[in-house]
């Protein structure tokens, strides 16, 4: 009996079994097929509940308009996410280097986080002429705090023994930040970034709905509102499908980034076998 086997037998622990990814894909296909069969069997009209085929048909028929709207929403989302990433990292680092800044400005960040975006967007439209800038700012407000909070937590969670070692080496605060705190905060920073990815998309869509934007430079939220006014339910579902796929792609991309940066040593990926 090997050491690993004896240790596993002594603790009674069993290695976690991963569900192969095709199982989830097959389950999703089965649910979509059941949806289509239900619509056909119950003879539900498309304006009430369109089936998947009707949704895909509407998406293909209006691909140019929905594609342009999707690209606009994606640009707002990614722009807000990048700003939240850079801003959260810089502000959290500043708070660690100068605790007085944290006492002065962290309450303001909390206020922005707890204020509903539907209440902020109309006010911003009064002071900012560009609707695109308002949407970007609203999406950034929603996505900023998770990156700030998680990064700040990670920066403070550096190993105390290593901090004592740097004290003995007479390391300056900037050196502590560069060589100890930032590497230690990387998992928490990536966790906050994964949360902010979805929130940036939600913030962009919500802000656009509240702003009531119209015209060519608009996103999927405006297409959903237009389709609802015209009772074009399949087109609404088509725009919603693009939003869902966008959120999934952002999540998958951030997960891949996390595995790339910390997958070789972080317990989250080692224990799950990722």
N, C-alpha and C positions, 0 to 999 in steps of 0.2 A: 504493500500500500504506500503510495507516495505521500509526501507531506501535504500536498494540496487536498488529496482525498481524505486523509485523516483529519485535517482541519475542518473540511466541509462536513465530515461525519460527526465530529465532535460538537459542532454548533448547530447541526441540523439544517444548515442553510443550503438552499439550492440556487444554482445560477439562474438569473432571470431569463426567461424565454422571450425572444423577440417575435413579434408577429410580422411575417414577411409583408413588405409593402404592397405586393400584388393583391393581398387579401383585402386591404382597404380600397384599392382601386376596383376590385370586383364587387365589393359591397356597394360602392357608389353607383356603379353601373346597374346593379340590381334595383336600387332605390329609384333611379331614373326610369328604368323600364316599368317598374310598378306604378310610378306616377303617370306615365303615358297610358298604360293599360287602364288605370282608374278613370282617367279623363275620357277615354274612348268608351269604356263600359257604362259609365254613368251619364254619358252624353252631355258633359259639362261644356257650355259654350265658351269659346276662346276669350270673350270679354270678361268672363268670370274667373276662369282658371285655364290658361293655355297649357297644352302639353309641351314636353321638351322639343318635339319636332316643330311645333308652331313657333316656339321661342327661337330655335335655330334658324327657321325660315325668315322670321322677322329680322334677326341679326344679319343674315346674309343680304336681305333686301335693302337694309339701311346701313350697310357696312361702312360706307364712306363717311356719313354723318356721325355714326357712333364711334368710328375709329378716330376721327378728329377730336371728338369729345373725350374719348379715353386718353388720348395723348396729352390733352390739356390737363386732365385730372392727374395723370401720372407725373407730369412735370411739377405741378403744385405739391403733390405728395412727396416726391423725392427731394424737391427743394427744401420743404419744411423739415424733412428728416435730416438732411445734411446740416441745416442751420441748428437744429436741436442737438445733433451730435457734437458739432464744434462748440456751440454755446454752452451745452451742459458740461462738457469736459473742461472748458476754460474757466467757467464760473466755479465749478467744484474745486478745481485746483487753486483758484484764488481764495476760496473760502478756507481751504486747509492751510495755505501759506499765511493768510491774514484772518484770524478768527473774528476780528472786529467787523470785517466786511460781511461775514455770515450773520452776525447778530443784527446788522443793519439792513441787509437786503434779502435774507431768506424768507422773512414774513411776506415780502412782496411777491416772491415766487409762489408761496402757498396761496396767496390771495388770487393770483392768476389761475392757479390750478383748480380752485374750488368754484370759480365764477363760471357759470354756464356760457358756452361759446355762443349760444343763441341770443344771449344778452349783450355780448361784446360786439358781434358783427354789425348790428345796426348803428352802434355808436361810432365804430371805425369808419363806416361809410360816410359819416358826416364830415370827418376830418381828413380823409384820404380820398383823392379823386380816382385813383386807379382801383378798379374792382379786383384785378389780378393781385395787386399788392395786399389788399384786404384779405383775400382768400389765403394767400401765402402766410400772412401774419397770424391769422386765426389757426391755421393748421400747425404753425410753429408753436403757438401758445399751448395747444393741446399736447404736442409731442415733447415739449421741452422738459417738463418736470420729472418724468420717469428717468430720463438720462441723468439729470442733475442729482436726483435723490439716490439712485443706485450707485452712481460714480462716487458721490460723497461718502456713502456707506463703505464702499470698497477702499477708498483712500484711507479711511480711518481704521480699517481692519488689518492693516499691515502687521506682521509678526512683531510683538513687543521685543523679543530677544534680538531680532535684526535691527530694530530701532536703537536698542541699547548699544549694539555693536557700532552703528554709525555714529552714535554719540561719542563713543570712545575714539573713533577715528576723526572726530571733530568735523563731521560733514555739515555743510551748510543746508538750510531748508530746501533750497532749490535742488541740491544734490540728493537729499532724501526723497524728494518728489520724483526725480528722474530715475533713480536706481532702485527704489524700494516701493514707494506708494503707487506709482502708476502701473508697474507690472502686477502688483498685488490686486489692484482694482480692475484689471482687465475683465475677469469673469462677470463682475457686477455691472461694469459698463456695458458689456454685450447683452446681459440680461435686460437692462433698461432699454437698450437699443431695439431689442426684439419687441418689447411692449410698445415702444414709440412708433414702430413701423406701422402697426395697425391703427394706432391713434392718429397718426398723421393723415391716413386715408379717411378715417371717420371725420376728422376735423375739416378736411378739405370739402368733403361732400356736404356736411352739415352747414358750413359757412356759406357755400354756394346756394343751398336751398333757402337759407335765411336772407341772403342778399338779393335773391330773386334776379340773378344775372340773366341776361338775354343777349342774343347775337351770335356771331361766329366764334368769338373767343370765350366759349363756355365749356363746361365739363359734363360728365355723365349725370350729375344731379339735375342740371337744367333739362336734359333729355328725358329724365324720369318725370319731372314736373310737366313738361310739354305733353308727354304721352298720357299722363293722368288726366289732364284737361280735355284731351280728345278721346278718352276712353280707349286708348290703344294699349291694352293690357299686354299683349305679346311683346310690344316694343319696350314696355316698362321692364318686363322680365329679362329681355335681352340686355338692356343697360345694367340691370342688377347683376346679371351673369358676368358681365365684364368687370364690375366692381369686385365681385367675389373672387374671380380668377386673379385680379390684381393683388388683392390682399393675400391670397395663397402664395403667389409668386414672391411677394415681398417677404413673407414669413420663411419660405424655403430658402431664399437668397441669404437672409440673415442667419438662418440655421447653418447653412453651408459656410458662411464667414466665421461663425463661432467654432465649428468643427475644424476649420482651417487654422485658426489662431490658437485654440486651447484644447482641441480634441485629443491630442497625444498625452496630456497629463491631467486634465481636469476630471474629477470623479463623476461628474454628470454624464460624460460620454463613455468613460471607461466601464462604469458599472452597467450601463445599458447596452454596451457592446457596439455603440455607434462608431 
